[in-house]
Amino acid sequence: MEQQPTGGEQKIKEYINRIKNGESKNKTLEGLPLSFVNAIEKGLEIDNKKDSYMHIENLQKTQKTEFERKEREDSDNKKIEEIRKELGVNDIDNKKDNNIEKYNISLPNINEIIKNGGGQLEVFANGKNIEFSEFVITIDGNFAEVMFIRKKDPNQNKGVSVPIYIELGKRLAENGITLHSSKAQYGPGHDLWLKLSQLGFTEKINGGFAFKNEKINNKELKEGSLVKYQGKNWKIKEIINQKYEVNGRTEIRPVYNLERDDGYILQDGGVKKFIFKDDFIID
């Protein structure tokens, strides 16, 4: 049975906490019996040692995390250089992968997957079915991710992964959806996204990768502009400039309300809904 602290011990802890919370040490100890003063001093010394130990331990953890992040980044850069040599490129404008031209990819059920918010992808290369035990896509709004992927025959159509992902990213982007890498990337999957990045199709974001959607960013949007949102055609009904707090600064960003051909205005719970331009693509 755990021994309960005595009244004196509880009082000593109370004095220690008061001092640690900013109360004057001299004022707190004034008039206390010598035994109390010695016990409080000893308790403060022990707590200080504990705090120092915890600080060092947390610092070591932070340094370890930073070291691992830097190590991963260095590894990524090394891989990129290896890929550059493998592809025989010296600058960003000359990047190519012969497999992109070698394989003509079609994804016959991609529209159904977009409609259902995910599913098992069917893939054809040069008119022939590539059988996958798993090729599962999940879609949440304008965010898509490949959850599981495994070919039935690993030796079939070697080098086809890059053109498949390029076609998948393109078809999703046509419906206002961006393909992201999964949070857990290991081995070949991580190398695949590195290669896509080196080829200029993806960019690093939030510790992972995402396909670039350059169709949006360099176009002027105005009322009446045609866009795609969640796989459907809309036109911009209204544009307003909204204030946002970003990293302690106030920024003005345009947001957009959309209208369908049938006159339905984008709304949420009966309230007009405004979205950022990154949520859709220009038709």
DOVO-116902 format. One record per residue (C-alpha): residue in three letters; x, y, z; chain; residue number from 1. Coordinates in pm, whole numbers. Layout:
N
@resn->ALA&u->X&v->Y&w->Z&chain->A&resi->NUM
...
//
This chain:
283
@resn->MET&u->0&v->0&w->0&chain->A&resi->1
@resn->GLU&u->137&v->342&w->-99&chain->A&resi->2
@resn->GLN&u->235&v->554&w->198&chain->A&resi->3
@resn->GLN&u->49&v->885&w->218&chain->A&resi->4
@resn->PRO&u->260&v->1201&w->276&chain->A&resi->5
@resn->THR&u->240&v->1352&w->623&chain->A&resi->6
@resn->GLY&u->102&v->1697&w->687&chain->A&resi->7
@resn->GLY&u->456&v->1834&w->715&chain->A&resi->8
@resn->GLU&u->561&v->1680&w->384&chain->A&resi->9
@resn->GLN&u->255&v->1821&w->212&chain->A&resi->10
@resn->LYS&u->332&v->2166&w->354&chain->A&resi->11
@resn->ILE&u->693&v->2144&w->229&chain->A&resi->12
@resn->LYS&u->567&v->2053&w->-119&chain->A&resi->13
@resn->GLU&u->334&v->2350&w->-105&chain->A&resi->14
@resn->TYR&u->621&v->2587&w->-19&chain->A&resi->15
@resn->ILE&u->837&v->2438&w->-299&chain->A&resi->16
@resn->ASN&u->557&v->2487&w->-554&chain->A&resi->17
@resn->ARG&u->499&v->2845&w->-442&chain->A&resi->18
@resn->ILE&u->868&v->2927&w->-491&chain->A&resi->19
@resn->LYS&u->879&v->2751&w->-829&chain->A&resi->20
@resn->ASN&u->571&v->2949&w->-937&chain->A&resi->21
@resn->GLY&u->751&v->3279&w->-875&chain->A&resi->22
@resn->GLU&u->699&v->3362&w->-509&chain->A&resi->23
@resn->SER&u->999&v->3517&w->-334&chain->A&resi->24
@resn->LYS&u->1211&v->3243&w->-181&chain->A&resi->25
@resn->ASN&u->1336&v->3459&w->104&chain->A&resi->26
@resn->LYS&u->987&v->3576&w->187&chain->A&resi->27
@resn->THR&u->851&v->3220&w->179&chain->A&resi->28
@resn->LEU&u->1127&v->3079&w->404&chain->A&resi->29
@resn->GLU&u->1112&v->3370&w->650&chain->A&resi->30
@resn->GLY&u->1013&v->3255&w->999&chain->A&resi->31
@resn->LEU&u->999&v->2883&w->912&chain->A&resi->32
@resn->PRO&u->1169&v->2623&w->1135&chain->A&resi->33
@resn->LEU&u->1522&v->2528&w->1027&chain->A&resi->34
@resn->SER&u->1409&v->2171&w->953&chain->A&resi->35
@resn->PHE&u->1149&v->2307&w->708&chain->A&resi->36
@resn->VAL&u->1401&v->2542&w->547&chain->A&resi->37
@resn->ASN&u->1652&v->2257&w->494&chain->A&resi->38
@resn->ALA&u->1381&v->2026&w->353&chain->A&resi->39
@resn->ILE&u->1257&v->2296&w->114&chain->A&resi->40
@resn->GLU&u->1612&v->2375&w->-4&chain->A&resi->41
@resn->LYS&u->1677&v->2006&w->-66&chain->A&resi->42
@resn->GLY&u->1345&v->1967&w->-248&chain->A&resi->43
@resn->LEU&u->1420&v->2266&w->-472&chain->A&resi->44
@resn->GLU&u->1766&v->2124&w->-549&chain->A&resi->45
@resn->ILE&u->1617&v->1787&w->-646&chain->A&resi->46
@resn->ASP&u->1348&v->1950&w->-862&chain->A&resi->47
@resn->ASN&u->1607&v->2169&w->-1034&chain->A&resi->48
@resn->LYS&u->1812&v->1862&w->-1118&chain->A&resi->49
@resn->LYS&u->1499&v->1692&w->-1253&chain->A&resi->50
@resn->ASP&u->1412&v->1999&w->-1462&chain->A&resi->51
@resn->SER&u->1767&v->2015&w->-1597&chain->A&resi->52
@resn->TYR&u->1758&v->1647&w->-1684&chain->A&resi->53
@resn->MET&u->1422&v->1684&w->-1861&chain->A&resi->54
@resn->HIS&u->1549&v->1988&w->-2050&chain->A&resi->55
@resn->ILE&u->1858&v->1798&w->-2165&chain->A&resi->56
@resn->GLU&u->1646&v->1494&w->-2259&chain->A&resi->57
@resn->ASN&u->1400&v->1708&w->-2459&chain->A&resi->58
@resn->LEU&u->1689&v->1890&w->-2626&chain->A&resi->59
@resn->GLN&u->1843&v->1558&w->-2722&chain->A&resi->60
@resn->LYS&u->1508&v->1440&w->-2866&chain->A&resi->61
@resn->THR&u->1475&v->1765&w->-3064&chain->A&resi->62
@resn->GLN&u->1830&v->1734&w->-3192&chain->A&resi->63
@resn->LYS&u->1767&v->1370&w->-3284&chain->A&resi->64
@resn->THR&u->1448&v->1462&w->-3473&chain->A&resi->65
@resn->GLU&u->1627&v->1747&w->-3653&chain->A&resi->66
@resn->PHE&u->1919&v->1516&w->-3732&chain->A&resi->67
@resn->GLU&u->1682&v->1251&w->-3870&chain->A&resi->68
@resn->ARG&u->1501&v->1517&w->-4078&chain->A&resi->69
@resn->LYS&u->1832&v->1646&w->-4216&chain->A&resi->70
@resn->GLU&u->1950&v->1291&w->-4278&chain->A&resi->71
@resn->ARG&u->1629&v->1214&w->-4471&chain->A&resi->72
@resn->GLU&u->1662&v->1538&w->-4669&chain->A&resi->73
@resn->ASP&u->2024&v->1458&w->-4755&chain->A&resi->74
@resn->SER&u->1919&v->1110&w->-4858&chain->A&resi->75
@resn->ASP&u->1643&v->1255&w->-5079&chain->A&resi->76
@resn->ASN&u->1886&v->1493&w->-5246&chain->A&resi->77
@resn->LYS&u->2128&v->1208&w->-5305&chain->A&resi->78
@resn->LYS&u->1849&v->1000&w->-5457&chain->A&resi->79
@resn->ILE&u->1749&v->1292&w->-5681&chain->A&resi->80
@resn->GLU&u->2105&v->1317&w->-5808&chain->A&resi->81
@resn->GLU&u->2110&v->941&w->-5871&chain->A&resi->82
@resn->ILE&u->1784&v->973&w->-6064&chain->A&resi->83
@resn->ARG&u->1922&v->1265&w->-6264&chain->A&resi->84
@resn->LYS&u->2219&v->1049&w->-6366&chain->A&resi->85
@resn->GLU&u->1989&v->754&w->-6438&chain->A&resi->86
@resn->LEU&u->1772&v->973&w->-6663&chain->A&resi->87
@resn->GLY&u->2080&v->1135&w->-6818&chain->A&resi->88
@resn->VAL&u->1973&v->1494&w->-6745&chain->A&resi->89
@resn->ASN&u->2185&v->1794&w->-6659&chain->A&resi->90
@resn->ASP&u->1919&v->2061&w->-6615&chain->A&resi->91
@resn->ILE&u->1555&v->2092&w->-6529&chain->A&resi->92
@resn->ASP&u->1437&v->2157&w->-6885&chain->A&resi->93
@resn->ASN&u->1582&v->1832&w->-7024&chain->A&resi->94
@resn->LYS&u->1429&v->1588&w->-6775&chain->A&resi->95
@resn->LYS&u->1262&v->1286&w->-6930&chain->A&resi->96
@resn->ASP&u->1177&v->925&w->-6860&chain->A&resi->97
@resn->ASN&u->1164&v->693&w->-7159&chain->A&resi->98
@resn->ASN&u->889&v->491&w->-6992&chain->A&resi->99
@resn->ILE&u->649&v->787&w->-7023&chain->A&resi->100
@resn->GLU&u->664&v->756&w->-7401&chain->A&resi->101
@resn->LYS&u->689&v->376&w->-7392&chain->A&resi->102
@resn->TYR&u->356&v->324&w->-7214&chain->A&resi->103
@resn->ASN&u->17&v->461&w->-7319&chain->A&resi->104
@resn->ILE&u->-181&v->452&w->-6992&chain->A&resi->105
@resn->SER&u->-560&v->443&w->-6958&chain->A&resi->106
@resn->LEU&u->-763&v->432&w->-6636&chain->A&resi->107
@resn->PRO&u->-1112&v->316&w->-6740&chain->A&resi->108
@resn->ASN&u->-1281&v->342&w->-6399&chain->A&resi->109
@resn->ILE&u->-1126&v->667&w->-6273&chain->A&resi->110
@resn->ASN&u->-1452&v->863&w->-6311&chain->A&resi->111
@resn->GLU&u->-1636&v->604&w->-6103&chain->A&resi->112
@resn->ILE&u->-1366&v->624&w->-5834&chain->A&resi->113
@resn->ILE&u->-1396&v->1005&w->-5826&chain->A&resi->114
@resn->LYS&u->-1775&v->977&w->-5797&chain->A&resi->115
@resn->ASN&u->-1755&v->720&w->-5515&chain->A&resi->116
@resn->GLY&u->-1474&v->893&w->-5325&chain->A&resi->117
@resn->GLY&u->-1229&v->607&w->-5379&chain->A&resi->118
@resn->GLY&u->-1190&v->248&w->-5489&chain->A&resi->119
@resn->GLN&u->-971&v->-8&w->-5666&chain->A&resi->120
@resn->LEU&u->-811&v->144&w->-5976&chain->A&resi->121
@resn->GLU&u->-810&v->-41&w->-6310&chain->A&resi->122
@resn->VAL&u->-500&v->18&w->-6522&chain->A&resi->123
@resn->PHE&u->-428&v->-54&w->-6888&chain->A&resi->124
@resn->ALA&u->-90&v->0&w->-7056&chain->A&resi->125
@resn->ASN&u->-76&v->-6&w->-7436&chain->A&resi->126
@resn->GLY&u->-423&v->-164&w->-7438&chain->A&resi->127
@resn->LYS&u->-333&v->-449&w->-7202&chain->A&resi->128
@resn->ASN&u->-462&v->-485&w->-6846&chain->A&resi->129
@resn->ILE&u->-201&v->-456&w->-6570&chain->A&resi->130
@resn->GLU&u->-330&v->-668&w->-6284&chain->A&resi->131
@resn->PHE&u->-291&v->-529&w->-5934&chain->A&resi->132
@resn->SER&u->-372&v->-720&w->-5617&chain->A&resi->133
@resn->GLU&u->-425&v->-376&w->-5465&chain->A&resi->134
@resn->PHE&u->-434&v->-26&w->-5614&chain->A&resi->135
@resn->VAL&u->-663&v->158&w->-5376&chain->A&resi->136
@resn->ILE&u->-734&v->530&w->-5416&chain->A&resi->137
@resn->THR&u->-903&v->741&w->-5146&chain->A&resi->138
@resn->ILE&u->-1049&v->1086&w->-5217&chain->A&resi->139
@resn->ASP&u->-1157&v->1344&w->-4959&chain->A&resi->140
@resn->GLY&u->-1280&v->1666&w->-5122&chain->A&resi->141
@resn->ASN&u->-993&v->1785&w->-5341&chain->A&resi->142
@resn->PHE&u->-736&v->1560&w->-5167&chain->A&resi->143
@resn->ALA&u->-647&v->1216&w->-5310&chain->A&resi->144
@resn->GLU&u->-405&v->951&w->-5193&chain->A&resi->145
@resn->VAL&u->-295&v->603&w->-5300&chain->A&resi->146
@resn->MET&u->-345&v->389&w->-4991&chain->A&resi->147
@resn->PHE&u->-231&v->46&w->-5114&chain->A&resi->148
@resn->ILE&u->-56&v->-68&w->-5431&chain->A&resi->149
@resn->ARG&u->77&v->-411&w->-5524&chain->A&resi->150
@resn->LYS&u->115&v->-573&w->-5865&chain->A&resi->151
@resn->LYS&u->18&v->-940&w->-5898&chain->A&resi->152
@resn->ASP&u->330&v->-995&w->-6108&chain->A&resi->153
@resn->PRO&u->615&v->-761&w->-5999&chain->A&resi->154
@resn->ASN&u->804&v->-843&w->-6319&chain->A&resi->155
@resn->GLN&u->520&v->-733&w->-6548&chain->A&resi->156
@resn->ASN&u->565&v->-395&w->-6721&chain->A&resi->157
@resn->LYS&u->870&v->-279&w->-6528&chain->A&resi->158
@resn->GLY&u->903&v->99&w->-6513&chain->A&resi->159
@resn->VAL&u->529&v->154&w->-6563&chain->A&resi->160
@resn->SER&u->469&v->313&w->-6220&chain->A&resi->161
@resn->VAL&u->585&v->662&w->-6322&chain->A&resi->162
@resn->PRO&u->357&v->695&w->-6628&chain->A&resi->163
@resn->ILE&u->65&v->546&w->-6426&chain->A&resi->164
@resn->TYR&u->102&v->806&w->-6153&chain->A&resi->165
@resn->ILE&u->141&v->1086&w->-6408&chain->A&resi->166
@resn->GLU&u->-183&v->983&w->-6578&chain->A&resi->167
@resn->LEU&u->-358&v->941&w->-6244&chain->A&resi->168
@resn->GLY&u->-243&v->1285&w->-6124&chain->A&resi->169
@resn->LYS&u->-354&v->1439&w->-6454&chain->A&resi->170
@resn->ARG&u->-701&v->1278&w->-6451&chain->A&resi->171
@resn->LEU&u->-760&v->1377&w->-6089&chain->A&resi->172
@resn->ALA&u->-643&v->1735&w->-6159&chain->A&resi->173
@resn->GLU&u->-897&v->1758&w->-6443&chain->A&resi->174
@resn->ASN&u->-1161&v->1714&w->-6172&chain->A&resi->175
@resn->GLY&u->-1010&v->1964&w->-5928&chain->A&resi->176
@resn->ILE&u->-841&v->1696&w->-5715&chain->A&resi->177
@resn->THR&u->-472&v->1689&w->-5617&chain->A&resi->178
@resn->LEU&u->-290&v->1359&w->-5571&chain->A&resi->179
@resn->HIS&u->-68&v->1350&w->-5259&chain->A&resi->180
@resn->SER&u->186&v->1098&w->-5140&chain->A&resi->181
@resn->SER&u->88&v->890&w->-4837&chain->A&resi->182
@resn->LYS&u->228&v->991&w->-4498&chain->A&resi->183
@resn->ALA&u->420&v->662&w->-4469&chain->A&resi->184
@resn->GLN&u->666&v->634&w->-4758&chain->A&resi->185
@resn->TYR&u->917&v->355&w->-4767&chain->A&resi->186
@resn->GLY&u->1153&v->205&w->-5022&chain->A&resi->187
@resn->PRO&u->1024&v->198&w->-5381&chain->A&resi->188
@resn->GLY&u->721&v->419&w->-5305&chain->A&resi->189
@resn->HIS&u->939&v->698&w->-5173&chain->A&resi->190
@resn->ASP&u->1177&v->662&w->-5468&chain->A&resi->191
@resn->LEU&u->881&v->684&w->-5709&chain->A&resi->192
@resn->TRP&u->769&v->1019&w->-5564&chain->A&resi->193
@resn->LEU&u->1127&v->1145&w->-5573&chain->A&resi->194
@resn->LYS&u->1144&v->1059&w->-5941&chain->A&resi->195
@resn->LEU&u->812&v->1235&w->-6008&chain->A&resi->196
@resn->SER&u->953&v->1540&w->-5829&chain->A&resi->197
@resn->GLN&u->1271&v->1528&w->-6033&chain->A&resi->198
@resn->LEU&u->1065&v->1508&w->-6351&chain->A&resi->199
@resn->GLY&u->881&v->1823&w->-6243&chain->A&resi->200
@resn->PHE&u->535&v->1672&w->-6188&chain->A&resi->201
@resn->THR&u->528&v->1699&w->-5808&chain->A&resi->202
@resn->GLU&u->660&v->1924&w->-5534&chain->A&resi->203
@resn->LYS&u->751&v->1875&w->-5170&chain->A&resi->204
@resn->ILE&u->478&v->1980&w->-4929&chain->A&resi->205
@resn->ASN&u->421&v->1915&w->-4556&chain->A&resi->206
@resn->GLY&u->689&v->1649&w->-4536&chain->A&resi->207
@resn->GLY&u->557&v->1464&w->-4842&chain->A&resi->208
@resn->PHE&u->484&v->1527&w->-5209&chain->A&resi->209
@resn->ALA&u->187&v->1653&w->-5410&chain->A&resi->210
@resn->PHE&u->119&v->1688&w->-5781&chain->A&resi->211
@resn->LYS&u->148&v->2043&w->-5911&chain->A&resi->212
@resn->ASN&u->-170&v->2201&w->-6036&chain->A&resi->213
@resn->GLU&u->-28&v->2481&w->-6246&chain->A&resi->214
@resn->LYS&u->-351&v->2521&w->-6446&chain->A&resi->215
@resn->ILE&u->-493&v->2735&w->-6168&chain->A&resi->216
@resn->ASN&u->-223&v->2959&w->-6044&chain->A&resi->217
@resn->ASN&u->-130&v->3163&w->-6349&chain->A&resi->218
@resn->LYS&u->-479&v->3244&w->-6476&chain->A&resi->219
@resn->GLU&u->-689&v->3546&w->-6395&chain->A&resi->220
@resn->LEU&u->-1024&v->3457&w->-6243&chain->A&resi->221
@resn->LYS&u->-1329&v->3678&w->-6270&chain->A&resi->222
@resn->GLU&u->-1706&v->3649&w->-6230&chain->A&resi->223
@resn->GLY&u->-1835&v->3417&w->-6500&chain->A&resi->224
@resn->SER&u->-1506&v->3220&w->-6533&chain->A&resi->225
@resn->LEU&u->-1571&v->2849&w->-6587&chain->A&resi->226
@resn->VAL&u->-1414&v->2609&w->-6337&chain->A&resi->227
@resn->LYS&u->-1436&v->2248&w->-6222&chain->A&resi->228
@resn->TYR&u->-1507&v->2169&w->-5857&chain->A&resi->229
@resn->GLN&u->-1535&v->1814&w->-5719&chain->A&resi->230
@resn->GLY&u->-1573&v->1677&w->-6069&chain->A&resi->231
@resn->LYS&u->-1856&v->1911&w->-6178&chain->A&resi->232
@resn->ASN&u->-1875&v->2220&w->-6399&chain->A&resi->233
@resn->TRP&u->-1938&v->2557&w->-6229&chain->A&resi->234
@resn->LYS&u->-1893&v->2923&w->-6302&chain->A&resi->235
@resn->ILE&u->-1776&v->3188&w->-6059&chain->A&resi->236
@resn->LYS&u->-2079&v->3367&w->-5918&chain->A&resi->237
@resn->GLU&u->-1906&v->3610&w->-5678&chain->A&resi->238
@resn->ILE&u->-1556&v->3706&w->-5566&chain->A&resi->239
@resn->ILE&u->-1482&v->3876&w->-5236&chain->A&resi->240
@resn->ASN&u->-1154&v->3968&w->-5064&chain->A&resi->241
@resn->GLN&u->-1130&v->3814&w->-4720&chain->A&resi->242
@resn->LYS&u->-889&v->3900&w->-4436&chain->A&resi->243
@resn->TYR&u->-689&v->3611&w->-4286&chain->A&resi->244
@resn->GLU&u->-436&v->3595&w->-4004&chain->A&resi->245
@resn->VAL&u->-128&v->3411&w->-4133&chain->A&resi->246
@resn->ASN&u->174&v->3371&w->-3902&chain->A&resi->247
@resn->GLY&u->80&v->3684&w->-3711&chain->A&resi->248
@resn->ARG&u->23&v->3888&w->-4027&chain->A&resi->249
@resn->THR&u->-303&v->3999&w->-4183&chain->A&resi->250
@resn->GLU&u->-334&v->3894&w->-4547&chain->A&resi->251
@resn->ILE&u->-606&v->3965&w->-4802&chain->A&resi->252
@resn->ARG&u->-701&v->3660&w->-5011&chain->A&resi->253
@resn->PRO&u->-977&v->3633&w->-5271&chain->A&resi->254
@resn->VAL&u->-1242&v->3366&w->-5214&chain->A&resi->255
@resn->TYR&u->-1501&v->3246&w->-5463&chain->A&resi->256
@resn->ASN&u->-1866&v->3144&w->-5465&chain->A&resi->257
@resn->LEU&u->-1972&v->2912&w->-5746&chain->A&resi->258
@resn->GLU&u->-2294&v->2859&w->-5941&chain->A&resi->259
@resn->ARG&u->-2402&v->2557&w->-6145&chain->A&resi->260
@resn->ASP&u->-2576&v->2568&w->-6481&chain->A&resi->261
@resn->ASP&u->-2906&v->2488&w->-6308&chain->A&resi->262
@resn->GLY&u->-2875&v->2799&w->-6090&chain->A&resi->263
@resn->TYR&u->-2772&v->2618&w->-5770&chain->A&resi->264
@resn->ILE&u->-2530&v->2831&w->-5567&chain->A&resi->265
@resn->LEU&u->-2256&v->2660&w->-5367&chain->A&resi->266
@resn->GLN&u->-2365&v->2663&w->-5005&chain->A&resi->267
@resn->ASP&u->-2320&v->2487&w->-4674&chain->A&resi->268
@resn->GLY&u->-2625&v->2445&w->-4451&chain->A&resi->269
@resn->GLY&u->-2815&v->2711&w->-4643&chain->A&resi->270
@resn->VAL&u->-2527&v->2960&w->-4612&chain->A&resi->271
@resn->LYS&u->-2337&v->3071&w->-4920&chain->A&resi->272
@resn->LYS&u->-1999&v->2893&w->-4928&chain->A&resi->273
@resn->PHE&u->-1679&v->3061&w->-5045&chain->A&resi->274
@resn->ILE&u->-1370&v->2861&w->-5138&chain->A&resi->275
@resn->PHE&u->-1008&v->2929&w->-5235&chain->A&resi->276
@resn->LYS&u->-896&v->2898&w->-5596&chain->A&resi->277
@resn->ASP&u->-680&v->2599&w->-5499&chain->A&resi->278
@resn->ASP&u->-1002&v->2402&w->-5451&chain->A&resi->279
@resn->PHE&u->-1089&v->2403&w->-5822&chain->A&resi->280
@resn->ILE&u->-930&v->2423&w->-6165&chain->A&resi->281
@resn->ILE&u->-1009&v->2636&w->-6466&chain->A&resi->282
@resn->ASP&u->-1217&v->2457&w->-6724&chain->A&resi->283
//
